[in-house]
Amino acid sequence: MSHSPSHVETHPSAAIKTHTRAGDYLTLTKPRLNFLVLLTTAAAYSLGARRGVTLPDFAHTLTGTFLVAGGSAAINQVWERGTDRLMRRTQQRPMADQRLSVSQGTAFGLALTVIGVAQLAYFVNALSAGVALVTTASYIFFYTPLKLRTSLSTIAGAVPGALPAVIGWAAATNTLSVEAWVLFGIVFMWQMPHFLAIAWMYRDEYARAGMPLLPVIEPDGRSTGRQAVLYAAVLIPISMLPTGVGLATPYYLVGAITLGAILLFLSLEFSAKRDLATARRLFFGSIVYLPVLWALLVFDHRAR
């Protein structure tokens, strides 16, 4: 079913009064979404900084990562302005609402990305800058176009979504050792029940925009529920790996298993009922899971 926004929807008078140019550019960076990106980067950096966190390096790492993530988000919104215009929850974004031009959004996104990569390369190390560049490239050129082609785009999107953990570790250690990929694995698996819950909550809007996500192509939700359970179950042993590679003690292990069991329960509940209430509980449970897990891991690592 197609949907063509009316002139009022595209250029509402209220939006003209409340939206500012600076606010629109900030919105392009998706600051709320990128909060978890920075949290993941900060946790990975802290875990890798064996001699303690060096404040200037830490600040440059977070700033550079934010700029790269924000630039990627801006370019993504330029690319998806047409589909964003078809979904109620995204039609007021600056690009979808045409408050910024394609050239403005593209220039802003490219500038942030280039500055962020340069900051990481010059002030931190080339390895973290390289990982950041791969993150942006995979997000823009791999994940974004796949969203209109296959339900597997969710898996593709989990790759750049998990790479900030590798950026943080590379910034602190200048290596891509096994610990970096353990942290990557945690974020990768965590994203799947998180994304599947979102896809179920907004399945009608994704269908309107022509995005063949799993709840769209299989509307009964059984596959969506089964996959949420599968990824939540696999997340439990993966979240235990930091103890196995020497990043944490058995005390962290208890917390990780407890958090994983709660997320698995929420996934099972969603899989059984497949309604909006259980999808929301899974979504909010996943939002709580990651910051709490990072806090447990960093605190345990520093307390050894």
N, C-alpha and C positions, 0 to 999 in steps of 0.2 A: 504494500500500500504506500503510495507516494504522499508526500506532504510538502506543500509549498508555502513557506511562511508569508503572511501578509505583510503589507508595508508597516502596519502598526507593530507587528512582532519583530520586524527587522530593525526598525528605528523608533522604539518606543520613546515617548517624550520623557518618561521617568528616567530612562537610561541616559538620555542626553543631559539631564540635570545632575545625575549622581555619578556618572562615569567621568573620570579625568584621564588625560593622556598618560600621565605617570602611572595611574592605577591600572590602565589597560596594559601597559608594558610589563608591570609587575605581574599581572594576571597571566600573561604569556609564559612566565617562568614556572607556573604551577607551584607556588610556594608551599602550600599545604602538603601536596604529594611529595615534594622534594625534602620535606622535613625528615621523613623516614630514610631517604637517601643519605642525607647528612648524618643522621643518627647511626646508620650502618657504617658509613665511612669513618666516623669518629670512633666507634667501637673497635673496628678492625685496626685503625691506627694505634689506639691505646694498647691493644693486645700485642701488636708488633713492636712497640717502642720499649725495648728491653732495658734501656738506660733511663727510662722515664720520658714522659711527654715533653718535648721541646716546644714551648708555646709559639714561637714564630713559624716553625715548620708545620705545626698543627693548624694554625690559623690559615696559612697559605694552602694547605691541603683542603681544608673545608671550603675556603673561598673559591679556589680553582674548581673543585668538584661542583659547587653550587652553580658557578657560571656555566660550566659545561652542561650540567643537567638542565639548567634553565634555558640555555640556548637550544638544546635538543627538544625541549618541550615547546618552545616557540616555533621551531621549524616544523614540528609535528602538527601544530595547530594550523599553520599555513597549508600544509598538505591536506589536512582533513577538514578544511573549512566548509566544504560542501556537505559532508556527512554530519558534521557538527550542527549545521543549520537545520537538519531534519530531526534532531533529538531535543526534547524539551530541556533536559538537564545541561545541554551544551550550547544551545542556540544563542545564548547571551555572551558567549566568549568573544573577545575583541575581533578575531578574524571572521568568525561565523556571522557576527552582527555587522561586519564591514565598518567598524569604527577605526580600524587600521587597514591600510592597503597591503596587498601582497608584497610589494617591494619593501615597505616599512617592516613588516613582520619578518621577512627573510633576512634583511640587513641586520635587524636586531638579533635574531637567532644566530646568524653566522658570526657577528661581532662578539657575542657572549662566549660562543664556543671557542673561537680563536684566542680570545683573551684568557679564558680559563685554561686551555691546553698550554698556552705560553707561560702562564703563571706557574703551573705545575712543573713544566720543563725547566724553567729558569730558577725558581726558588726551592723546589723540592727535588725531583729527579726525573730523568727522561722516561723511566719505566712507568711511573704513575701517569705521566702525560700520555704515553702510548696506550695504556689500558683505557684511559678516559676517551681517547680518540676512537678506539675500537668500540667502546660503549655507545658513543654517539652514532657511529657508522652503522652498527647493527640495529640500533633503535630506529633510525631514519630510513635506511635503505633495505632493511630485512623485515623487521617487525611491522612497520607502518603499512607498506603495500600489501602484506599478507593478510591484514585484518579484513580486507574485502574479498579474499579468495578462499580462505580455509579456516576451519575451527582450530587447526594446529597453530594458528598465530599466537594463541595464549602461551604455548610452550616457547615459541620463538621470542615473545616479549619478556619471558622470565629470564632470558640470558642477559640482556642489557640491564634488566632490573636487579640482577644479583651481582653484577660486576663492580658496583661501588665498594663492596667488601674487599675486592681485589685491589681497587685503587688505594684504599686506606692501608692495606697491608704492604703494598708495593711502596707507598710513600714513606712508611716507617722503616722498612727493612731493605728496600731496593732489591727485593727478590720476589719470585713467584713460587714460593715453596709450598709444601703440602698443606700447611695451615691456611694459606690463602684460599685454596680450593675447598677445604672443609667449610670455611665461612661462606664461600660462594654457594656450596651445596645447601646449607641451611636456608639462605635467603631464596634460592631457586625453588626449593620444595615448599617453603612457606607461602610463596606467591600463588601457588596453584589453587588451594582451597579459597584463598582470599579473592583471586580473580574470578573463580567459578561462582562464588556467592554474588559478586557484583554483576556478573553476566546474567544470572538468574533474576536478580532484582530488577534489572533494566532490559530484560529480554525483548519486550515489546518495542522499546525504542531502538534497540540494535537491529531488530527485524525491519523496522521502518527505514533505517539507514542502509539496509542491505549488507549488514555484517553477519556472515554465517558462523556465529559463535555456537558452541555446543547446545545451549538451551534454545537457540533459534532453529537449528536443523533437527533437533530431537526434542520437541516441545513437552513431552511427558516428564522430562527431567531425570529419568532413571540413570542415564549415562552420566549426567552432570553430578548427581549425588554419589554414584559409585566412584567416579574419579576424585571427587573431593575427599572421600573416605580413604581411597588408595594413597593419595599424596600426603594426607595428614598422618596416615600410619607409617609411611616411609620416612616422614620427617622425624619421627621419634628416634630411630637408631642413628640417623644422620646428626641430629642435635646432640647425641651422646659422644660423637667423635672428638670434640675438643679435649675431652679427658684422655682419650686414647693417644692424641698427638702431643700431649704435654701442655696444653693451654689452660687446663682447669683440673680441679681436684674432684674427688667423689661427691663433695658437697654440691657442686654445680650439677653433677649428674642427677641428683635427687630432684632438684628444681626443674631441670630440663625434661625429665620424664613426667613430672607432675603437669607442667605446662602442655606438653605434647598430649597427655591423656585428656586434658580438658578440651584441647582443640579437636582431638579425635572424636570425643563425645559430641561436640557441637556439629561436626561433620556427619556423624551417624544420625543425629537428630534431623538434620537437614535432608539427608538421603532418604530417611523414612517418611517424612512429611512433605517435603518439597513445597513449602509455602513461603510467603513473604516474611513471616515472623522468624522462622528458623534460619532463613537466608540472612536476615539482618543480624541475628545472634552470632552466626558464623562469621559474618563480616566484622562486626565489632570485636568479637573474640580474637580474630586474627590481628586486628589493629592493636590490641593490648598485648598479644603474645610476643611480638618482636621486640618492642622496647624493654619489656620485662626480662626476656631472655638475654638481651645484650647487657642489661644492668647486672644480672646474675653472673654472667660470664666475666665481665670486666672486673666486678668487685671480687669475685673468687680468684681471678688471675692476679690482681694486685695485692690480695691479702695473703698470698702464699709466703 
